[in-house]
Amino acid sequence: MSVIDLGGTADSWLRAPVRPAQVHVVNIEPDPGASGLPGWLRVEQGDACDLPGSVLSGVYDLVFSNSVIEHVGGHAQRVRFAEAVHKLADRHWIQTPYRYFPVEPHWLFPGFQFLPLSVRAQVAHRWPLAHTPAASAHHGLSEAMGVELLSRAEMAYYFPHSELRRERMLGLVKSLIAVRR
């Protein structure tokens, strides 16, 4: 199987318990672990919402993306992301944290996603349990604006022909996964 991973890292595939025949990782951030990779794993810096022709013309069996669509920047960018997914392969596995889970997963803060932006910026800057605490209030504002958790209706809109699966924690829906086989 040939897999394209939008937003992943080489390290996650090197640690995976199952290895596809070919994996092509595309991430907007440079991957420091991308040197000296085995032949089955290729890493490229690029924007999943604006993929170069060389990526779009590739042949893939599966598009994989874990917790990326909520970071791409608004509805128009999410539409572009979903269009890229649909162009790249007939099959996909696209996961995102669920907007209505009570604890926001990036900051591990209850109800963070429902707070006013100014309050989210302060939490992003000061909250000690954040994945990566913001260095300043200004950076906190940027970080808070860079995450938009999705609802089931939004995922169904972006992936209308997919099965929407729910990942649960303590009986509550924690994340949504759009699967197309």
C-alpha positions as CSV (number, residue, x, y, z in Angstrom):
1,M,0.0,0.0,0.0
2,S,1.2,3.5,-0.8
3,V,0.2,6.1,1.8
4,I,0.4,9.9,1.7
5,D,0.3,11.5,5.2
6,L,-0.8,15.1,5.2
7,G,0.7,16.8,8.2
8,G,2.6,13.9,9.7
9,T,6.2,13.2,10.6
10,A,8.8,10.6,9.6
11,D,9.3,9.7,13.3
12,S,5.6,8.7,13.7
13,W,6.0,6.2,10.8
14,L,9.3,4.9,12.0
15,R,7.6,4.0,15.3
16,A,4.4,2.7,13.7
17,P,3.6,-1.0,14.4
18,V,2.6,-1.5,10.8
19,R,4.6,-0.3,7.8
20,P,3.0,0.4,4.4
21,A,5.1,-0.4,1.3
22,Q,5.5,3.4,0.6
23,V,4.8,6.5,2.7
24,H,5.0,10.0,1.5
25,V,4.8,12.6,4.3
26,V,3.9,16.2,3.5
27,N,4.1,18.8,6.3
28,I,4.2,22.6,6.2
29,E,6.9,22.5,8.9
30,P,10.4,21.1,8.1
31,D,10.9,17.7,9.6
32,P,14.2,17.6,11.5
33,G,14.1,13.8,11.4
34,A,13.9,13.6,7.6
35,S,17.5,12.8,6.9
36,G,18.8,9.3,6.4
37,L,15.3,7.8,6.0
38,P,14.7,4.2,4.7
39,G,13.7,3.9,1.1
40,W,10.0,3.3,1.8
41,L,9.6,6.7,3.6
42,R,9.8,10.1,1.8
43,V,9.3,13.5,3.5
44,E,8.5,16.7,1.8
45,Q,7.8,20.2,3.0
46,G,4.6,21.6,1.6
47,D,1.1,23.0,2.3
48,A,-1.6,20.4,2.3
49,C,-4.1,23.0,1.1
50,D,-1.9,24.0,-1.8
51,L,0.0,20.9,-2.9
52,P,2.5,21.0,-5.7
53,G,1.7,19.2,-8.9
54,S,4.4,16.6,-8.2
55,V,2.4,15.5,-5.1
56,L,-1.0,15.8,-6.7
57,S,0.1,13.6,-9.7
58,G,1.4,10.9,-7.3
59,V,-0.4,7.5,-7.0
60,Y,-1.6,6.7,-3.5
61,D,-3.8,4.0,-2.1
62,L,-4.7,6.0,1.1
63,V,-4.6,9.6,2.4
64,F,-3.9,9.7,6.1
65,S,-4.1,12.8,8.3
66,N,-4.2,12.9,12.0
67,S,-5.2,16.2,13.8
68,V,-4.4,18.6,10.9
69,I,-7.6,19.9,9.4
70,E,-8.4,22.0,12.5
71,H,-5.1,23.9,11.9
72,V,-5.3,24.8,8.3
73,G,-7.0,28.2,8.7
74,G,-10.8,28.6,8.3
75,H,-13.5,27.2,6.1
76,A,-12.0,28.1,2.8
77,Q,-8.7,26.3,3.7
78,R,-10.5,23.3,5.0
79,V,-12.4,23.0,1.7
80,R,-9.0,23.1,-0.1
81,F,-7.6,20.5,2.3
82,A,-10.6,18.2,1.7
83,E,-10.4,18.7,-2.1
84,A,-6.7,17.7,-2.0
85,V,-7.7,14.5,0.0
86,H,-10.3,13.6,-2.6
87,K,-7.9,14.2,-5.5
88,L,-5.0,12.2,-4.0
89,A,-6.7,8.8,-3.4
90,D,-10.1,7.0,-3.4
91,R,-9.5,6.0,0.3
92,H,-8.8,8.2,3.3
93,W,-8.5,8.2,7.1
94,I,-8.9,11.8,8.4
95,Q,-9.0,12.4,12.1
96,T,-9.7,15.6,14.1
97,P,-10.5,16.4,17.7
98,Y,-14.2,16.9,18.3
99,R,-15.3,20.4,19.0
100,Y,-17.8,19.4,21.7
101,F,-15.4,17.2,23.8
102,P,-15.2,19.1,27.1
103,V,-11.4,19.3,27.3
104,E,-9.6,21.0,24.4
105,P,-6.7,18.7,23.5
106,H,-4.1,21.2,22.5
107,W,-4.3,23.1,25.8
108,L,-5.8,20.4,28.0
109,F,-8.1,23.1,29.3
110,P,-11.8,22.5,29.9
111,G,-14.1,24.5,27.6
112,F,-11.2,26.4,26.0
113,Q,-12.8,26.3,22.5
114,F,-15.9,28.1,23.8
115,L,-14.1,31.0,25.5
116,P,-13.7,34.5,24.0
117,L,-10.6,34.8,21.9
118,S,-8.9,37.2,24.3
119,V,-9.3,34.8,27.1
120,R,-8.1,31.9,25.0
121,A,-5.0,33.9,24.2
122,Q,-4.3,34.4,27.9
123,V,-4.8,30.7,28.6
124,A,-2.5,29.8,25.7
125,H,0.2,32.1,27.2
126,R,-0.2,31.2,30.9
127,W,-1.7,27.7,31.2
128,P,1.0,25.2,32.4
129,L,-0.6,22.1,30.8
130,A,-0.5,23.4,27.2
131,H,1.1,21.2,24.6
132,T,3.5,24.1,23.8
133,P,2.9,27.2,26.0
134,A,3.0,30.5,24.1
135,A,6.0,32.7,24.8
136,S,4.0,35.9,24.9
137,A,0.4,37.1,25.0
138,H,0.7,38.1,21.3
139,H,2.0,34.6,20.5
140,G,-0.9,33.1,22.6
141,L,-3.4,35.1,20.4
142,S,-1.8,33.6,17.3
143,E,-1.9,30.1,18.7
144,A,-5.5,30.4,19.8
145,M,-6.6,31.7,16.4
146,G,-4.7,28.8,14.7
147,V,-6.9,26.1,16.1
148,E,-10.6,25.6,15.0
149,L,-12.1,22.4,16.2
150,L,-14.7,20.8,14.0
151,S,-18.2,19.5,14.6
152,R,-19.7,16.4,13.1
153,A,-21.7,18.6,10.6
154,E,-18.5,20.2,9.4
155,M,-16.7,16.9,8.9
156,A,-19.8,15.5,7.0
157,Y,-19.7,18.6,4.8
158,Y,-16.0,18.2,3.9
159,F,-16.2,14.5,3.5
160,P,-19.8,13.8,2.3
161,H,-19.1,10.3,1.0
162,S,-17.2,9.1,4.0
163,E,-18.2,7.1,7.0
164,L,-17.9,9.3,10.1
165,R,-16.6,7.4,13.0
166,R,-16.5,8.5,16.6
167,E,-13.5,7.9,18.9
168,R,-14.7,7.9,22.5
169,M,-13.1,8.6,25.9
170,L,-15.1,7.9,29.1
171,G,-18.2,7.5,26.9
172,L,-17.9,10.9,25.3
173,V,-16.9,11.6,21.7
174,K,-13.3,12.7,21.7
175,S,-12.5,12.9,18.0
176,L,-14.1,12.3,14.6
177,I,-12.6,10.2,11.8
178,A,-13.7,10.4,8.2
179,V,-13.1,7.0,6.6
180,R,-13.5,6.1,3.0
181,R,-12.7,2.6,2.0
